[in-house]
Amino acid sequence: MRGEALALFAALLWGIAPLFDRIAIVNISPLSANFIRALASFSILLVYVFVSDNAGQILNVSPRSIFFLVMAGVMAGAIAGIAYYQSLKMIGAAKTVPLTSVYPLITVVLAIIFLGERVSVQVFLGAILIVAGVILVSGG
């Protein structure tokens, strides 16, 4: 149950963050917003590494893992972040965030195709319901 609680805590924080983002980006570019947010994230992670006694774990990462984490960071952190901030400026948080929430269905389909993962019918139907909810929320 601890994993579920942490996931819900992350969802709560991800639900609150767009409000701060929307307030902050009124007069700055999506690139500036993404850069400042990434810098803040890096700072908190750096402090966490040293106060949590995990400094040694940073050096214990394979080159393969580094490559894939960098690719994920480029896609999700940089490119998608800039698109997210631009969308936030153009259509607001109430519409942007639900639209970006179609990613679970994309993840499920790609995990099946590229990772060979098996998902239950419930998981697949749940992802489709999320997309249906996004369509309803976004007025689509």
C-alpha positions, -999 to +999 in steps of 0.1 A: +000+000+000+030+023+004+036+024-033+000+034-040+003+061-013+034+075-029+018+074-064-012+093-051+011+118-034+030+123-067-004+128-084-014+154-058+019+173-064+015+170-102-020+183-098-009+213-079+022+222-100+003+233-131-014+260-110+020+275-101+032+270-137+002+289-151+007+318-127+044+319-135+044+318-173+024+350-179+054+370-191+081+344-198+089+320-225+082+283-223+119+277-226+127+299-197+100+283-176+112+248-184+148+258-176+140+273-143+118+244-133+145+219-143+171+239-123+148+238-093+143+201-097+180+195-100+187+215-069+162+195-048+175+162-061+211+172-053+202+181-017+182+148-014+211+127-026+234+141+001+209+142+030+195+107+022+229+090+022+225+079-015+255+097-030+272+064-038+243+053-059+247+080-085+280+065-096+266+030-097+246+034-130+253+016-162+260+035-194+229+018-209+207+032-181+223+066-184+216+066-222+179+057-217+175+082-188+190+110-208+166+101-237+136+102-213+148+135-199+152+150-233+117+138-244+097+143-212+117+170-195+128+192-222+108+188-254+075+179-239+081+205-211+084+233-237+053+220-255+035+218-222+043+254-212+034+267-246+000+249-244-005+262-209+000+298-222-024+292-251-053+272-236-047+273-198-042+247-171-078+233-170-075+222-207-038+215-210-035+191-181-064+168-191-051+167-227-016+157-215-032+129-195-037+107-226-001+094-220-012+063-200-028+048-231+003+056-252+025+040-225+003+009-224+003+004-261+041+011-265+049-012-235+030-040-252+047-034-286+083-026-276+088-041-241+066-072-246+047-065-214+014-082-208-014-061-195-047-072-182-079-063-199-087-041-169-055-021-173-062-016-211-098-007-205-088+017-177-064+035-201-091+038-227-115+052-200-088+078-191-087+089-227-125+090-228-124+112-197-099+135-213-121+139-244-151+147-221-131+171-200-115+189-229-149+194-246-137+172-275 
